[in-house]
Amino acid sequence: MTLGNDKNRNKSPWDDEVPAKPAPQQHPDFDDLFKRSQSSFNDIYSKFKKNDSSNNGIGGSGIFGLIAFVLFALWLSTGFYVVDEGEQALVIRFGKYERTASTGLNYHLPEPIEYIIKEKVDTLRKEEIGFRSAASKDSTAYDSSSLNNSTNVKEESLILTGDQNIIEINFIIQWRISNLKDYVFNIYNTRETVRNVAESAMREVIGNTPIDKAITDGRSTIENETKILVQNILDSYQAGVEITTLKLLKADPPEEVIDSFRDVQTAKTDKEREINRAYSFQNEVIPRARGEAAKVVLESEAYQTEVVERARGEAEGFDLILSQYSKAKDITKKRIYLESMDSLLQGMDKIIIENQNGVLPYLPLNKLEGVK
């Protein structure tokens, strides 16, 4: 059996150049293989019978040939294997990638010529960064109670923020195999690589984020940015890995200073509350004062207009009276006298007394009905 003359077969899978995608492989025809094996067995058996009849017994060479054929057939039968749903298998020939097997029953040349590498490509794998839970090695799915029974790993969890504070981060990352060939050949220890890349990416993102944002409303942003960064780095490695989930479980100051940090945060909160209260009072008092000032100004302007217009009207009235007085002075003087007395005596009680022969008759006009 030869490996062929294709120059790509002489390249190592660890070469820098990305190998070209292999052409579809033709799988062995099982019916044809069985027919060839049966034909060979019949030929050997016929020769064995012929030698047996000519030698009136079983020769040593015939027995050896039969045993060798049986062992060869058993060796060939070891090449059958099954690829289940959610799995992929790589066929390796003399240490070099040959083809990717499809789901179902498959065949490869028995070892040491070819062997297979099978992996569950649909299975989610979980990595814990900053802590280790009791079931970290066996569990693959995200569990919200992972921190309940866990051990903190200080060298992974302590990270410097963008404003020179220290924060303690615990997070999990879930991934699956997206390209089995890259997963097997391009990375030596994929799980450790994913862990290191995730930790490095998280340190970069947190290093550009203030601590207040990291522990409050910036968690989703940190998760998204870190996930994208991890995927980009692994793609540059051609690791054959897809990141499905990155979840922050803990983002707090270190336990040694958490009380002091909470005091500082409480002071900041009180400061913000007092500032907001002052702004609220300012927004309430200043508009009201401005409104009252505008009201006074408008009232003053209205009063000014009223007084000026009244004075003008009175002046015009005096001018008219003067013009009439100049035409008929006695009549105008009497009319002015009567109008003045009418305006003066209009709201007063009036008693008229006439002296006749020493008797003063009394007429109580104020008590008469309809007279004021």
Contacts in CASP RR format, 6 or more apart in sequence:
PFRMAT RR
TARGET T0000
AUTHOR 0000-0000-0000
METHOD contacts of the structure
MODEL  1
MTLGNDKNRNKSPWDDEVPAKPAPQQHPDFDDLFKRSQSSFNDIYSKFKK
NDSSNNGIGGSGIFGLIAFVLFALWLSTGFYVVDEGEQALVIRFGKYERT
ASTGLNYHLPEPIEYIIKEKVDTLRKEEIGFRSAASKDSTAYDSSSLNNS
TNVKEESLILTGDQNIIEINFIIQWRISNLKDYVFNIYNTRETVRNVAES
AMREVIGNTPIDKAITDGRSTIENETKILVQNILDSYQAGVEITTLKLLK
ADPPEEVIDSFRDVQTAKTDKEREINRAYSFQNEVIPRARGEAAKVVLES
EAYQTEVVERARGEAEGFDLILSQYSKAKDITKKRIYLESMDSLLQGMDK
IIIENQNGVLPYLPLNKLEGVK
1 109 0 8 1.000
1 113 0 8 1.000
3 9 0 8 1.000
3 93 0 8 1.000
3 94 0 8 1.000
3 96 0 8 1.000
8 19 0 8 1.000
8 20 0 8 1.000
9 96 0 8 1.000
11 17 0 8 1.000
11 19 0 8 1.000
13 19 0 8 1.000
13 96 0 8 1.000
13 97 0 8 1.000
13 185 0 8 1.000
13 186 0 8 1.000
14 185 0 8 1.000
14 186 0 8 1.000
18 238 0 8 1.000
19 97 0 8 1.000
22 97 0 8 1.000
22 98 0 8 1.000
22 99 0 8 1.000
25 91 0 8 1.000
25 98 0 8 1.000
25 99 0 8 1.000
27 106 0 8 1.000
27 107 0 8 1.000
28 107 0 8 1.000
30 107 0 8 1.000
33 76 0 8 1.000
33 107 0 8 1.000
37 73 0 8 1.000
37 76 0 8 1.000
40 69 0 8 1.000
41 69 0 8 1.000
41 73 0 8 1.000
44 65 0 8 1.000
44 66 0 8 1.000
44 69 0 8 1.000
45 66 0 8 1.000
47 62 0 8 1.000
48 58 0 8 1.000
48 62 0 8 1.000
48 65 0 8 1.000
48 66 0 8 1.000
51 59 0 8 1.000
51 61 0 8 1.000
51 62 0 8 1.000
52 58 0 8 1.000
52 59 0 8 1.000
75 110 0 8 1.000
76 110 0 8 1.000
78 110 0 8 1.000
78 111 0 8 1.000
79 107 0 8 1.000
79 108 0 8 1.000
79 109 0 8 1.000
79 110 0 8 1.000
79 114 0 8 1.000
80 105 0 8 1.000
80 106 0 8 1.000
80 107 0 8 1.000
81 89 0 8 1.000
81 101 0 8 1.000
81 105 0 8 1.000
81 106 0 8 1.000
81 107 0 8 1.000
81 108 0 8 1.000
81 116 0 8 1.000
81 118 0 8 1.000
82 104 0 8 1.000
82 105 0 8 1.000
82 106 0 8 1.000
83 89 0 8 1.000
83 101 0 8 1.000
83 102 0 8 1.000
83 103 0 8 1.000
83 104 0 8 1.000
83 106 0 8 1.000
83 118 0 8 1.000
84 103 0 8 1.000
84 104 0 8 1.000
85 103 0 8 1.000
86 103 0 8 1.000
86 120 0 8 1.000
86 121 0 8 1.000
86 122 0 8 1.000
86 123 0 8 1.000
87 103 0 8 1.000
87 118 0 8 1.000
87 119 0 8 1.000
87 120 0 8 1.000
87 121 0 8 1.000
87 122 0 8 1.000
88 100 0 8 1.000
88 101 0 8 1.000
88 118 0 8 1.000
88 119 0 8 1.000
88 121 0 8 1.000
88 177 0 8 1.000
88 180 0 8 1.000
89 100 0 8 1.000
89 101 0 8 1.000
89 106 0 8 1.000
89 116 0 8 1.000
89 117 0 8 1.000
89 118 0 8 1.000
89 119 0 8 1.000
90 97 0 8 1.000
90 98 0 8 1.000
90 99 0 8 1.000
90 100 0 8 1.000
90 101 0 8 1.000
90 116 0 8 1.000
90 117 0 8 1.000
90 118 0 8 1.000
90 180 0 8 1.000
90 181 0 8 1.000
90 184 0 8 1.000
91 97 0 8 1.000
91 98 0 8 1.000
91 99 0 8 1.000
91 100 0 8 1.000
91 101 0 8 1.000
91 108 0 8 1.000
91 114 0 8 1.000
91 115 0 8 1.000
91 116 0 8 1.000
92 98 0 8 1.000
92 114 0 8 1.000
92 115 0 8 1.000
92 116 0 8 1.000
92 117 0 8 1.000
93 109 0 8 1.000
93 113 0 8 1.000
93 114 0 8 1.000
94 113 0 8 1.000
94 114 0 8 1.000
97 181 0 8 1.000
97 185 0 8 1.000
98 114 0 8 1.000
100 180 0 8 1.000
100 181 0 8 1.000
101 108 0 8 1.000
101 116 0 8 1.000
108 114 0 8 1.000
108 115 0 8 1.000
108 116 0 8 1.000
117 180 0 8 1.000
117 184 0 8 1.000
119 177 0 8 1.000
119 180 0 8 1.000
119 183 0 8 1.000
119 184 0 8 1.000
120 177 0 8 1.000
121 176 0 8 1.000
121 177 0 8 1.000
121 178 0 8 1.000
121 180 0 8 1.000
122 176 0 8 1.000
123 140 0 8 1.000
123 176 0 8 1.000
124 140 0 8 1.000
124 141 0 8 1.000
124 174 0 8 1.000
124 175 0 8 1.000
124 176 0 8 1.000
124 244 0 8 1.000
124 245 0 8 1.000
125 140 0 8 1.000
125 174 0 8 1.000
125 175 0 8 1.000
125 176 0 8 1.000
125 191 0 8 1.000
126 136 0 8 1.000
126 139 0 8 1.000
126 140 0 8 1.000
126 141 0 8 1.000
126 142 0 8 1.000
126 172 0 8 1.000
126 173 0 8 1.000
126 174 0 8 1.000
127 172 0 8 1.000
127 173 0 8 1.000
127 174 0 8 1.000
127 175 0 8 1.000
127 191 0 8 1.000
127 194 0 8 1.000
127 195 0 8 1.000
127 198 0 8 1.000
128 136 0 8 1.000
128 146 0 8 1.000
128 150 0 8 1.000
128 170 0 8 1.000
128 172 0 8 1.000
129 156 0 8 1.000
129 157 0 8 1.000
129 169 0 8 1.000
129 170 0 8 1.000
129 171 0 8 1.000
129 172 0 8 1.000
129 173 0 8 1.000
129 195 0 8 1.000
129 198 0 8 1.000
129 199 0 8 1.000
129 202 0 8 1.000
130 152 0 8 1.000
130 153 0 8 1.000
130 156 0 8 1.000
130 157 0 8 1.000
130 169 0 8 1.000
130 170 0 8 1.000
130 171 0 8 1.000
130 199 0 8 1.000
131 146 0 8 1.000
131 147 0 8 1.000
131 150 0 8 1.000
131 151 0 8 1.000
131 152 0 8 1.000
131 153 0 8 1.000
131 156 0 8 1.000
131 157 0 8 1.000
131 170 0 8 1.000
131 249 0 8 1.000
131 250 0 8 1.000
132 150 0 8 1.000
132 151 0 8 1.000
132 153 0 8 1.000
133 139 0 8 1.000
133 143 0 8 1.000
133 146 0 8 1.000
133 147 0 8 1.000
133 149 0 8 1.000
133 150 0 8 1.000
134 149 0 8 1.000
134 150 0 8 1.000
135 143 0 8 1.000
140 174 0 8 1.000
141 174 0 8 1.000
142 172 0 8 1.000
142 174 0 8 1.000
142 245 0 8 1.000
142 247 0 8 1.000
146 172 0 8 1.000
146 249 0 8 1.000
147 170 0 8 1.000
147 249 0 8 1.000
147 250 0 8 1.000
150 170 0 8 1.000
152 168 0 8 1.000
152 170 0 8 1.000
156 199 0 8 1.000
157 168 0 8 1.000
157 169 0 8 1.000
157 170 0 8 1.000
157 250 0 8 1.000
158 166 0 8 1.000
158 167 0 8 1.000
158 168 0 8 1.000
158 254 0 8 1.000
159 166 0 8 1.000
159 167 0 8 1.000
159 168 0 8 1.000
159 169 0 8 1.000
159 202 0 8 1.000
159 203 0 8 1.000
159 206 0 8 1.000
159 207 0 8 1.000
160 166 0 8 1.000
160 167 0 8 1.000
160 203 0 8 1.000
160 206 0 8 1.000
160 207 0 8 1.000
161 167 0 8 1.000
161 206 0 8 1.000
161 207 0 8 1.000
161 209 0 8 1.000
161 210 0 8 1.000
161 211 0 8 1.000
161 214 0 8 1.000
162 206 0 8 1.000
162 207 0 8 1.000
162 208 0 8 1.000
162 209 0 8 1.000
162 210 0 8 1.000
162 211 0 8 1.000
163 210 0 8 1.000
163 211 0 8 1.000
165 211 0 8 1.000
165 253 0 8 1.000
166 253 0 8 1.000
166 254 0 8 1.000
166 257 0 8 1.000
167 206 0 8 1.000
167 211 0 8 1.000
167 214 0 8 1.000
167 215 0 8 1.000
167 251 0 8 1.000
167 252 0 8 1.000
167 253 0 8 1.000
167 254 0 8 1.000
168 250 0 8 1.000
168 251 0 8 1.000
168 252 0 8 1.000
168 253 0 8 1.000
168 254 0 8 1.000
168 255 0 8 1.000
169 202 0 8 1.000
169 206 0 8 1.000
169 248 0 8 1.000
169 250 0 8 1.000
169 251 0 8 1.000
170 248 0 8 1.000
170 249 0 8 1.000
170 250 0 8 1.000
170 251 0 8 1.000
171 198 0 8 1.000
171 202 0 8 1.000
171 223 0 8 1.000
171 226 0 8 1.000
171 246 0 8 1.000
171 247 0 8 1.000
171 248 0 8 1.000
171 249 0 8 1.000
171 250 0 8 1.000
172 245 0 8 1.000
172 246 0 8 1.000
172 247 0 8 1.000
172 249 0 8 1.000
173 194 0 8 1.000
173 195 0 8 1.000
173 198 0 8 1.000
173 227 0 8 1.000
173 230 0 8 1.000
173 243 0 8 1.000
173 245 0 8 1.000
173 246 0 8 1.000
173 247 0 8 1.000
174 243 0 8 1.000
174 244 0 8 1.000
174 245 0 8 1.000
174 246 0 8 1.000
175 194 0 8 1.000
175 241 0 8 1.000
175 242 0 8 1.000
175 243 0 8 1.000
175 244 0 8 1.000
176 241 0 8 1.000
176 242 0 8 1.000
176 244 0 8 1.000
177 183 0 8 1.000
177 240 0 8 1.000
177 241 0 8 1.000
177 242 0 8 1.000
178 240 0 8 1.000
178 241 0 8 1.000
178 242 0 8 1.000
179 240 0 8 1.000
180 240 0 8 1.000
182 238 0 8 1.000
182 239 0 8 1.000
182 240 0 8 1.000
183 190 0 8 1.000
183 239 0 8 1.000
183 240 0 8 1.000
183 241 0 8 1.000
186 237 0 8 1.000
186 238 0 8 1.000
186 239 0 8 1.000
186 240 0 8 1.000
187 193 0 8 1.000
187 237 0 8 1.000
187 239 0 8 1.000
187 240 0 8 1.000
190 239 0 8 1.000
190 241 0 8 1.000
193 234 0 8 1.000
193 237 0 8 1.000
193 239 0 8 1.000
194 230 0 8 1.000
194 234 0 8 1.000
194 239 0 8 1.000
194 241 0 8 1.000
197 230 0 8 1.000
197 233 0 8 1.000
197 234 0 8 1.000
198 226 0 8 1.000
198 230 0 8 1.000
198 246 0 8 1.000
200 233 0 8 1.000
201 226 0 8 1.000
201 229 0 8 1.000
201 230 0 8 1.000
201 233 0 8 1.000
202 222 0 8 1.000
202 226 0 8 1.000
204 229 0 8 1.000
205 222 0 8 1.000
205 225 0 8 1.000
205 226 0 8 1.000
205 229 0 8 1.000
206 214 0 8 1.000
206 222 0 8 1.000
209 218 0 8 1.000
209 222 0 8 1.000
211 253 0 8 1.000
213 221 0 8 1.000
214 222 0 8 1.000
214 251 0 8 1.000
215 251 0 8 1.000
215 252 0 8 1.000
215 253 0 8 1.000
219 248 0 8 1.000
219 251 0 8 1.000
222 248 0 8 1.000
222 251 0 8 1.000
223 246 0 8 1.000
223 247 0 8 1.000
223 248 0 8 1.000
226 246 0 8 1.000
227 243 0 8 1.000
227 245 0 8 1.000
227 246 0 8 1.000
230 243 0 8 1.000
230 246 0 8 1.000
231 242 0 8 1.000
231 243 0 8 1.000
234 240 0 8 1.000
234 241 0 8 1.000
234 243 0 8 1.000
252 258 0 8 1.000
253 261 0 8 1.000
321 332 0 8 1.000
321 336 0 8 1.000
324 332 0 8 1.000
325 332 0 8 1.000
325 333 0 8 1.000
325 336 0 8 1.000
347 372 0 8 1.000
349 366 0 8 1.000
349 372 0 8 1.000
350 365 0 8 1.000
350 366 0 8 1.000
350 371 0 8 1.000
350 372 0 8 1.000
351 362 0 8 1.000
351 363 0 8 1.000
351 364 0 8 1.000
351 365 0 8 1.000
351 366 0 8 1.000
352 363 0 8 1.000
352 365 0 8 1.000
353 360 0 8 1.000
353 361 0 8 1.000
353 362 0 8 1.000
353 363 0 8 1.000
354 360 0 8 1.000
354 361 0 8 1.000
365 371 0 8 1.000
366 372 0 8 1.000
END
